[in-house]
Amino acid sequence: MTVRKRSSTDRVLDVLSLFTEERPAWTVEMLIAELNTTRATTYRYVKSLYDAGFLAPSAGSSYVLGPRFIQVDRQIQQTDPLLRAALPEIARDSSPLIGAKVVSSFYGDQVLSVHVEKLDQDIRLIMERGQPFPLLFGSPSKIILAYLPPYQMKNFYQSNEQEIRRRQLGESWADFRNVMRQLRKEGVCVGGHIERSVIGVAAPIFHAKGSVSSSLCYVRRKEICTDADIAALGDMVKATAARISLTLQSSNPEQNGKSNGMPAPKMPG
């Protein structure tokens, strides 16, 4: 297998990837040690990111993520095709059964919460906007996993076989495939193992026919949630996710020459 040579762009992105909630501030010396780059090269990367607004100076000669990210986040909220399609549709669902609404998007090998609307003030959520989750973690993620193309699903199984067994999703590829097939048959995934105080009912969103890209999840507090509530939430979330999918697909270039700006997501590797 040919290994692609890493470009300067890759290395600049490596710098940004180091800024996390656990380690939000980095000095140039820390970056040099972590990235094993020269001082001149590291300063050049930091200067480029600072000039673009992606880094900002902080205490002790350190840097933190800069204000450009705030600008980019606002632009995403205003222009993202998924949010533009989803927000008007989920606003139509005003049932008191819905304690929270979560729109999640699939990229890489994880699912990211891109919109969280909390309606029940007593509900407790860890699914905040910008929070990533593995594909095996929660109903918004697993419903996306269930609709991945077979080759992607099999690659995922081979890379996560032990974790799939631990989560009791199948002792073999055939078992796992059957579990995913059942989720597709039901059209929703019901979960509550992440946050044991809530029940989440999620349905897939397709940016093109057969191409899953996102999910919609309606959440209710477990202590007040009945089987009838779960069934009603499932009907609502499936119908709304289907309307969002139709809106996204209406701008499919194959249908009317316009792009919806959403390429088919693929897992790395």
N, C-alpha and C positions, 0 to 999 in steps of 0.2 A: 504494500500500500504506500502510495506517495504521500509524504507529509508536507503540507503546505507551509512555506516559510512565513513566519509571523511578520506582519508589516508594522510600520510605526503607528498606524491607526489602532492595530490590535494592542500595542503596548500602552497607548494612551488610555484605551478602554480598560486595560488592566489596572491603571491607576484609579480610575473611578470606581471599579468594582471593590476596591479595598475599603471604601467608606461605607460603613454599616452602622446599625443602631448600637451594636456593641463597641465599635471603634469608630466614632464619628469624626475624630480629628487626627490628622497625620502631619508630621513635620517632614521636610525634605530628607533628613537623615533617616527617619523611619522608613520612608519610601525606598531609599537606596538599599537599605538592608533587606527589605521585604522582596523587592523586585530584582535585586542583584544587578542594578544598572549603575552606570557611572554618574558622578555628580553633575557633569555638564548635561548629559542626556536627561537626567531626572529634572533638573531645573528647566530644561527646554519643554518637557511635557507639562510641568506645573505652570509655566508661564503661558503656554497655549491655552490650557484649561482656565486659568485665571482671566486671561484677556477675553475669552468667550463667555465669561460669567458662570462657568460651571464649578469653579472653586472660589472661595472667599477667604481672606486672612482671618485668623482667630488668635486666641491667647497663646503665648509661649512660642511664637514663630510657627505655629501650626496652621493648617488649612482645613476648612470644612466645605461641604457642598454649598454651591453658590446660588444666587437669586435667579439665575437663568432657568433653573429647574422649576421654580414657581411659575415663571412665564410659560414654560413648556407645558406644565400641568394644566394651566388655564386654557391653553390652546387645545389640548387634548379634550378637555371637558366641553369645549365649544364645537369642535370639529370632528371628533371621533365618530366614524360611521355607526359603530355598535351603539354608542350612547345616544346618538341622534335618533336611531331607530327604536331603542329600547325605552327611553324615559317617557315618551308620550304614551306608549302602550301600557307600561306598568302603572302609570298614573290613573288609568281607567279602572284598575282593580282596587276598589275601596272597601272590600270585605273586612269586617272586624276580626275575622279569623287570622288575618295576616299581621304578625307582629313585627316582621322586618322583611325587606326585599333586598336581594343580593344579586348583582350581575357580575359574572366572572368571565375572564377571557383566558384562553389557552395559548401559551407560547413556550417554546423550548420543551422542557420536561416537567412543567408545572402549570398551575392555574392561579391567576391573579385576580383578586377582588377589585373591580374597577368602579363599582357603584354600590354603596350600602345606604339603605334608607330605613331607619329605625322608627317604627310606629308605636310599639308597645314600650313605654319608658321603663318597665320593669324587666325587660328582656336583657340578657347578658350575652354579648357577642364577642368573639375574637376575630370575626371576619370583617376587619376594617379595610377601607379603601387602601389599595397598595400592598395588602398582605398576600404574599404568595403561599400556595399550598401544594404539596405533592399530589400526583394524580390518584393516589390511593387514599387521600385524606379528605373525607367528607363527601356529602352527596353532590355539591356543585362540581367537584372534580371527577368523581366516579362516573357520573352520567356522561361526561365528555369522553372519558376513557372507553366507555361502552360503545361509542359510535366511531371510534378511530378505525381507519382502514385495517383490514386483517394483518397486513405485513407489519404495520406500526404496532398493533396490539401484540403480535407475537414477539416482536423485538423487545417490547416493554416487558412482557412476561419473562423472557429469557434473562433480562437484566435485573428483574425484581422478584425472582422465583421464591426466595425465602420469605420476603416480606408479604407476598401474596398468600403464602401458606399461613404465616403468622396471623394474618387478618381473616383467615378462614374463607378465602375467596377461591379456593381450589387447590387440590393436591397435585394437579397435573395441568398441562396446557389444555387438554380436553375439558377438564373440570372448569378451569377459569373461563374458557371460551363459552361454555354453557351458562355460567353465571352472567357474563356480559350479554349473551344472547337473551337471557330472561329480562335483563334491564331494558334492552331495546324493545322487547315485546311489550313491557309495561309502559314504556315511554317516560318513566320518571324513576328517580332514585330517592328513597326515603332514608334519612340518616339521623343519628343523634349521638354517635359515639365520640365526636370531637368535643362538643360542648354538651355535657350530659343534661343540662337544664333545658335544652331546646330540641325541637324536631325540625329538620330541614327537608323540604320536598323540592327537588330540582328537576328541570327539564332541559333538553339540549336546544341550542340555537345554531342554525346552519346559515353560513354566509353564501353558500351555493348548494345546489342540490347534492345531498350526500356528503357534504364537507362540513363537519362540525367545527366550530371555532369558539363557542362560548356556552354559557349556561345561565339560566335564571332560577333562583331558589327563593321560595317563600318559607318563612320561619315562624314557628309558634312556640310559646313556652310549653315544655313537656307537662308541667303540672296541671295545665288546663286543656291539654290537647287530647281529643278522643279519636277513635278510629274513623268516625264519621267526618271529623275535622280534617284528618289526613287525606281522606278520599276527596273531599271538597277542594282542599288545597291542590291536590294532584290535578284535578280537572281544570282549575283556574290557571295553574302554572303551565300546563301543557298548551292550553288555548292561547295564552299570552305569548309564550315562547314561539309558537307557530306563527302568530301575527308578526312578531319581530323578524322571524326568518323570512317571511314573505316580503317585508319592507326591505330587508337587506338584499334579497335576491332580485327585487324589482330594478335594482341598479346594476345588475350583473351585465358585464359587457357582451356576453353571449346573447342576451335578450334584447337590449336596446342600445348597445354601443356605449354605455356609460360605465365607468368603473366605480365599484364601491370601496376601493382602496384596501381591500382585505385579501391578501394572498392566502392560499391554503397553508395552515400551520403544520409544521413538521417537527418531530422531536429530533434533537441533535444526535449525531453519531452515524 
